[in-house]
Amino acid sequence: MAAVMQSSILVAAQRRATIGASLRSSSLKGASLSVSSRSRQKIAVRRVATCALEPDNIDILVAGGGGVAFEVVKKLKNAGAWVTFFQRSTTRQDQIEKMGALMHIGNALDKESVKAAWTNMDDCKLVVSSLGGTPADPTVDEVGNINLIDAAIANGVERFVLVTSIGAGNTKDAPPPQVYETLKPILEAKEKAEDYLMKNHGKMEYVIIRPGGLQSDPETKTGVLTEDTSICGAITRGDVAQLVYKACFSAAAKNKVYSAVDKAQLYQPKDFEISEL
């Protein structure tokens, strides 16, 4: 593992050196849910769109096994950010490097491996984590995310965006009981990571985004954020990534906790207020 990590660091450094000034100057698994797409519920919209950080030319670390994290990397790169993708596997390495991002191969459960992710970043301002395990082994949901949070604080990161799941924390009663029971080990572990991140709000800003049941379909563009803790539904990974991207750079999202759903795919249609960033 040490040899792999050293090789990864060397390749990443060489890659970054050769990507060139042109890039530098260029401009946050669930069980399936039964949903209804025919509802006509009233949805109030809260609009606030003031940016805190700007994506262009800043260093950002994204951690996750794929899916949402991969889509977030694409959006950040398209916006001109320097992105390092933290993963255990090299499966997506070619795709990541072809888009001009860097790859750090490591294990979030290993504190030294996490610390090493900062080796090739000049001044990381933002971390996005969608790390997650399985009901049989949810260790990374808690310990892996906490290791990332600690490393982010130690390295002066300004904002940490944590992608967890509806059912964690005060949304425990939002999903159907059978879904909650199936995912309970994961949700409890994610809640511990959320609590740890919020406890450290004086050292680093946070945004927590809890998606509903994740789908692999193309983006619908109807994914929304809400602070309503009773909302549950489905949402595509691409739509979650777009909401995460917005939350990264919104002053309105500072120290907020949101649920993320497709407003056309709610488990139980109801009126609720959207938080628009």
Secondary structure, DSSP 8 states (H G I E B T S, - for coil): -HHHHHHHHHHHHHHHHHH-HHHHH----------BS-----EEEEE---BSS--TT-EEEEE-SSTHHHHHHHHHHHTT-EEEEEES--TTHHHHHHTT-EEEE--TT-HHHHHHTTTT-SSEEEEEE----BTTB-HIIIIIHHHHHHHHHHTT-SEEEEE--TTSGGGTTSS-HHHHHHHHHHHHHHHHHHHHHHHTTTTSEEEEEEE-EEE-S---S-EEEE--TT--BEEEHHHHHHHHHHHHTBGGGTTEEEEEEETTSBSS---EEEEE-
